[in-house]
């Protein structure tokens, strides 16, 4: 039982690091899409930029799952495949 608990805790601890490294990759995808003028309305462009900024802020705060959620919303608007 103790081994299972330790293994579970270790997996959770390591998965947080995986999310941390994944955020910058997703931000880069968004930045690359924005560098090529995407066919978005001004409202969509504003929303994408806000979601991208929010994702970076959350990433820096260590809230990686929330950051990825925000970045996924921006990618969806930009029609970037996940």
N, C-alpha and C positions, 0 to 999 in steps of 0.2 A: 504494500500500500504506500509506504513512504517513497519507494522508487518511482511509482506512478505520479505521485504528487510533485516530486522534485523534477521529473521529466516534463511535466506539464508547465511548471513554473519557469523552467529553463526555456521551453519553447516560446512561452509568452514574452519573456525578456528578449529573446533573440528576434522575434517577429517585429518588435518596435523598431529595432535598428534597420530592418529591411524596409519598413515604411519610410524611414528617414531618408534612405538613399533613393527611394523611388520618387519622392516629391520633386527634386530638381530635374529629373528626367521628364516628368510631366510638364513642368514649367517651361522647359526648353522646347517641347513640342508646341506649346501654345505660342511662345515667342516666335518660333519659326513660322507658324501659320499667320501671325500678325505682321511679320515682315513682308510677306506677300499680301498685298491688299486683298483681304477676303471680301466676298460679296455679302456684306452685312449692312443692316440699317444702322443709323447712328445710335439708336437705342440698344441694339444688340452689341455693338462695339463697346459702348459704355459698360454694359453688363459684363461682357467678357473681361474687360480690363479690371473691373471691380472684383470679379471672382478670382482672377489671376493674382491680384494684389492680396486679397483675403487669404488665398492659398499659401502665399509666401509668408504672410504674417503668422498664420497658424503653424506652418512648418517651423519657423524660427522659435515659436513658443513651445515646440515639442508636441503639438497636437496633430500628429501625422495623419491619422485617419480622417479627421475633420478637414485637413488640408487637401487630402486626396479627393474627398467628396466635393469640395469647392472647385478643384481643378477639373474634375470630371464634368461638372456642369458647364464649365467654360469650353471644354473639348467638345461637348455635345452640340453647343451652339455653333462652334467652328466646323462641325462635322469631321472631327478627327477621330479615326478609329482607335478603339482602346486596345 
